[in-house]
Amino acid sequence: MAITAALVKELRDTTGAGMMDAKKALTETNGDMEAAVDWLRTKGLAKAAKKSGRTAAEGLVAVVVDNGKGVALEVNSETDFVAKNAEFQEMVGDFAKAALGVDDVEALKAAEINGKSVAEILNEKIATIGENMSVRRMTSVEGENVVSYVHNAATGGMGKIGVLIAMTGGDEAFGKQVAMHVAAVNPASLSEADLDPAVVEKEKQVQMDIARESGKPEQVIEKMIIGRMKKFMAEVTLLNQQFVVNPDLTVGAAAKEAGAEITGFVRLEVGEGIEKKEEDFAAEVAKAAQG
């Protein structure tokens, strides 16, 4: 695969590595971006472990809670102008309420609101607003107490990031603090038991490769890996993370103090994982002028 300047720049932006290091990493991994990030980490050349996953699509995430069930729904638009449109916001709010009664996006599209299906309403809005839109994804949690939080709210119950926290015990104030923590820190899972085994194994392999680069004996490396994986779990699992409200406590310890047990969470961010085609601004203006 050809290693383009654009690929090198993307890897540099993702990892903070130098240009030549980024180019070498892509060459060594045949242009595989994810493998190149891991290669740089192994060599100690990546300043950050985050993947690209750029947020490029626009739209809104809406959260609704009713009778112990919470739903987060993402509806995308092409531009942020539409996301700020009251007509679009009203539609997203109606869709979110309808989502409380279904299990997935396909069922939601078939659900009816005032005699019309969600899919029909969406198509009508596409025609009237003149911009492509999609009901992209939805997810839900259930629990004794379900608390919602919206970051960068555009209007009530919807914005750029939507979070739901399910708890047994505790109160809304504590639930809101945890939801804000989740919005800011973006944990990968609730606990170690919920973390994808493939993610754990991959991180373990990367850490072993990093340790072997040091030239230490295998028995020393094994002990190093135990400590590094413990640190990794503390960084990516909600209950083991340092609580942003009180860094002296983990989220799990803070929950215990608050008389709560956190049983689940949901975090949706607009456009996660969607790449939007970038266009030269001058070319875009010229194209618009040509009609």
Phi and psi in degrees as a GROMACS rama.xvg file:
@    title "Ramachandran Plot"
@    xaxis  label "Phi"
@    yaxis  label "Psi"
@TYPE xy
-69.7881  132.383  ALA-2
-92.4992  99.9478  ILE-3
-85.8915  163.349  THR-4
-62.6587  -33.8588  ALA-5
-65.2017  -39.9221  ALA-6
-64.7782  -43.7377  LEU-7
-61.5234  -43.8023  VAL-8
-63.2072  -42.2821  LYS-9
-61.6159  -42.5641  GLU-10
-67.0395  -39.1695  LEU-11
-63.3909  -43.1647  ARG-12
-64.1642  -35.0952  ASP-13
-74.0223  -38.13  THR-14
-112.848  -17.934  THR-15
77.9508  9.79197  GLY-16
-74.9404  161.425  ALA-17
-70.6485  163.492  GLY-18
-61.6685  -47.7179  MET-19
-67.6796  -36.1744  MET-20
-65.9675  -40.6579  ASP-21
-64.8924  -42.3723  ALA-22
-63.654  -42.4924  LYS-23
-64.5085  -40.0722  LYS-24
-62.334  -41.9983  ALA-25
-68.676  -36.8458  LEU-26
-64.7432  -44.128  THR-27
-65.2917  -27.9057  GLU-28
-110.122  14.4789  THR-29
56.857  37.5649  ASN-30
81.5924  5.6872  GLY-31
-77.3784  110.25  ASP-32
-60.7272  -46.5216  MET-33
-65.3943  -41.7879  GLU-34
-66.493  -34.2655  ALA-35
-66.452  -38.3754  ALA-36
-60.2318  -46.3128  VAL-37
-64.2541  -37.669  ASP-38
-61.9553  -44.8844  TRP-39
-63.7094  -39.5942  LEU-40
-63.4562  -42.5144  ARG-41
-59.8903  -38.7233  THR-42
-84.1405  -0.415341  LYS-43
73.4966  23.4242  GLY-44
-104.949  -8.7825  LEU-45
-91.5854  129.387  ALA-46
-87.0518  -13.2894  LYS-47
-145.923  146.511  ALA-48
-97.2934  2.11646  ALA-49
-71.6146  146.299  LYS-50
-84.6736  170.67  LYS-51
-63.9506  -65.8945  SER-52
36.838  43.2168  GLY-53
-63.1528  138.741  ARG-54
-83.4323  109.415  THR-55
-119.792  -34.4482  ALA-56
-74.7612  153.135  ALA-57
-103.268  177.532  GLU-58
132.495  -153.181  GLY-59
-142.806  150.381  LEU-60
-108.059  127.843  VAL-61
-111.991  141.919  ALA-62
-123.966  136.666  VAL-63
-135.487  146.575  VAL-64
-131.379  134.705  VAL-65
-153.194  123.245  ASP-66
51.4149  50.5833  ASN-67
80.3015  6.9759  GLY-68
-124.858  135.859  LYS-69
-123.302  140.168  GLY-70
-126.477  136.543  VAL-71
-115.493  130.785  ALA-72
-129.693  133.309  LEU-73
-108.575  126.05  GLU-74
-122.638  123.831  VAL-75
-99.4712  151.482  ASN-76
-133.89  170.91  SER-77
-77.1251  -34.6303  GLU-78
-129.798  159.895  THR-79
-71.5212  -22.2944  ASP-80
-60.1518  -42.5098  PHE-81
-68.3064  -38.0901  VAL-82
-60.5597  -26.926  ALA-83
-89.5956  -2.68592  LYS-84
-76.977  128.596  ASN-85
-60.293  -34.9508  ALA-86
-65.0619  -43.2582  GLU-87
-65.2135  -44.523  PHE-88
-61.1661  -41.1097  GLN-89
-63.0167  -41.1377  GLU-90
-62.5067  -45.959  MET-91
-61.9094  -40.9902  VAL-92
-61.3558  -41.8939  GLY-93
-64.5613  -40.903  ASP-94
-63.1811  -40.9828  PHE-95
-63.6939  -41.4901  ALA-96
-62.9116  -41.0382  LYS-97
-65.4404  -30.413  ALA-98
-65.6604  -22.5259  ALA-99
-61.279  -25.4076  LEU-100
-99.3824  6.24428  GLY-101
-130.305  173.388  VAL-102
-106.63  -20.6952  ASP-103
-153.739  175.291  ASP-104
-63.1409  -41.3174  VAL-105
-62.3955  -41.2153  GLU-106
-66.0559  -35.7597  ALA-107
-64.2812  -42.6846  LEU-108
-59.7261  -30.9612  LYS-109
-86.5711  -15.9225  ALA-110
-64.9171  147.219  ALA-111
-103.32  141.055  GLU-112
-127.89  114.346  ILE-113
52.9625  44.1647  ASN-114
84.082  -1.63528  GLY-115
-122.736  145.028  LYS-116
-73.5089  157.331  SER-117
-57.6536  -39.5448  VAL-118
-62.2324  -41.1869  ALA-119
-65.9561  -44.173  GLU-120
-60.5886  -42.9668  ILE-121
-61.5318  -45.1996  LEU-122
-63.2858  -37.3241  ASN-123
-64.9016  -41.0592  GLU-124
-67.0916  -36.7163  LYS-125
-59.5781  -41.33  ILE-126
-68.954  -41.386  ALA-127
-80.2956  -39.2799  THR-128
-81.5618  -27.6159  ILE-129
80.7743  29.4073  GLY-130
-143.514  142.281  GLU-131
-66.8291  140.315  ASN-132
-140.545  159.277  MET-133
-152.605  145.146  SER-134
-87.7767  103.206  VAL-135
-85.0615  -49.8511  ARG-136
-161.389  157.8  ARG-137
-145.891  153.201  MET-138
-151.542  160.43  THR-139
-144.195  162.441  SER-140
-137.54  155.786  VAL-141
-133.244  149.734  GLU-142
-178.302  176.147  GLY-143
-61.117  -44.8364  GLU-144
-126.062  129.005  ASN-145
-122.889  123.947  VAL-146
-117.959  139.662  VAL-147
-114.698  157.22  SER-148
-151.504  139.504  TYR-149
-121.952  127.27  VAL-150
-99.3721  142.341  HIS-151
54.7382  53.1197  ASN-152
-64.045  134.416  ALA-153
-90.2597  -33.8794  ALA-154
-161.91  -178.42  THR-155
-56.9245  124.398  GLY-156
77.6115  7.88289  GLY-157
-151.368  146.796  MET-158
-175.337  -151.284  GLY-159
-82.2986  -32.6285  LYS-160
-131.125  130.376  ILE-161
-119.47  135.176  GLY-162
-130.057  141.525  VAL-163
-127.077  135.349  LEU-164
-121.322  127.56  ILE-165
-104.591  131.588  ALA-166
-139.291  156.906  MET-167
-108.188  125.698  THR-168
75.9703  -166.043  GLY-169
72.6146  -177.827  GLY-170
-132.392  174.088  ASP-171
-63.1252  -36.4487  GLU-172
-61.3175  -44.0667  ALA-173
-68.4209  -42.431  PHE-174
-57.7058  -38.4522  GLY-175
-66.657  -38.0153  LYS-176
-63.0089  -42.7031  GLN-177
-65.9975  -39.7874  VAL-178
-62.5655  -39.8554  ALA-179
-66.1777  -37.7741  MET-180
-59.7178  -47.2858  HIS-181
-62.5018  -41.0471  VAL-182
-60.0999  -41.2976  ALA-183
-78.141  -41.6556  ALA-184
-98.0283  -25.8451  VAL-185
55.6831  64.1704  ASN-186
-64.6603  153.038  PRO-187
-79.9677  -29.605  ALA-188
-157.641  170.537  SER-189
-68.8092  -49.0639  LEU-190
-144.409  177.38  SER-191
-58.8174  -36.7044  GLU-192
-66.0232  -24.9649  ALA-193
-93.6587  -6.48534  ASP-194
-75.6474  137.33  LEU-195
-57.0578  121.772  ASP-196
-56.5864  -31.8746  PRO-197
-66.398  -36.3033  ALA-198
-66.2198  -42.6261  VAL-199
-63.256  -46.6662  VAL-200
-64.9866  -39.678  GLU-201
-64.5901  -44.636  LYS-202
-63.4669  -39.9186  GLU-203
-61.32  -42.4102  LYS-204
-65.442  -41.971  GLN-205
-61.4254  -44.6486  VAL-206
-65.6896  -35.5993  GLN-207
-65.7809  -41.1445  MET-208
-64.4606  -40.3967  ASP-209
-62.2226  -45.4897  ILE-210
-64.0737  -38.9861  ALA-211
-67.2099  -28.7267  ARG-212
-61.2242  -24.6321  GLU-213
-76.4205  -14.9656  SER-214
80.5608  11.1693  GLY-215
-75.2793  156.063  LYS-216
-63.4431  155.583  PRO-217
-59.0585  -39.4189  GLU-218
-65.4018  -31.9946  GLN-219
-73.1157  -39.7863  VAL-220
-61.2148  -41.886  ILE-221
-58.9985  -40.7682  GLU-222
-69.3113  -37.3081  LYS-223
-62.2822  -40.6418  MET-224
-64.8495  -38.2517  ILE-225
-57.7471  -46.9116  ILE-226
-67.0677  -40.1549  GLY-227
-69.908  -36.6203  ARG-228
-70.4781  -32.4951  MET-229
-64.7583  -41.1602  LYS-230
-65.4629  -40.45  LYS-231
-60.4306  -45.6619  PHE-232
-61.8443  -37.207  MET-233
-68.7895  -22.175  ALA-234
-88.2013  -30.6488  GLU-235
-110.985  -12.7314  VAL-236
-104.103  130.673  THR-237
-53.9379  -50.6967  LEU-238
-65.1943  -23.3052  LEU-239
-98.8587  -3.87998  ASN-240
-76.3955  151.633  GLN-241
-67.8937  129.292  GLN-242
-71.0769  125.462  PHE-243
-62.9207  -27.0348  VAL-244
-74.4162  -33.3496  VAL-245
-147.239  89.396  ASN-246
-61.1264  -11.4045  PRO-247
-73.5085  -14.3861  ASP-248
-118.938  150.435  LEU-249
-79.0082  165.236  THR-250
-61.4991  -38.957  VAL-251
-62.7619  -42.2749  GLY-252
-67.697  -39.25  ALA-253
-64.01  -38.5982  ALA-254
-63.1545  -42.226  ALA-255
-60.7188  -43.2559  LYS-256
-63.1164  -32.4405  GLU-257
-86.4318  2.7198  ALA-258
69.9926  31.4821  GLY-259
-125.784  153.564  ALA-260
-123.408  117.986  GLU-261
-80.8628  121.486  ILE-262
-106.281  -12.9513  THR-263
-178.038  162.405  GLY-264
-153.132  158.894  PHE-265
-135.108  137.509  VAL-266
-138.028  119.398  ARG-267
-119.44  134.751  LEU-268
-122.31  134.938  GLU-269
-55.1069  127.31  VAL-270
77.0253  9.002  GLY-271
-53.1578  126.538  GLU-272
79.0888  -0.531504  GLY-273
-98.5881  129.487  ILE-274
-96.425  131.514  GLU-275
-108.316  133.851  LYS-276
-60.0425  126.275  LYS-277
-92.1035  138.381  GLU-278
-128.053  142.049  GLU-279
-58.0828  128.408  ASP-280
-61.2477  -41.6158  PHE-281
-61.9905  -41.9625  ALA-282
-65.3802  -36.8974  ALA-283
-64.3899  -43.3381  GLU-284
-64.7494  -42.7002  VAL-285
-61.4506  -41.8858  ALA-286
-64.4957  -41.0255  LYS-287
-65.8834  -37.2874  ALA-288
-66.6432  -29.0891  ALA-289
-77.9831  -10.1882  GLN-290
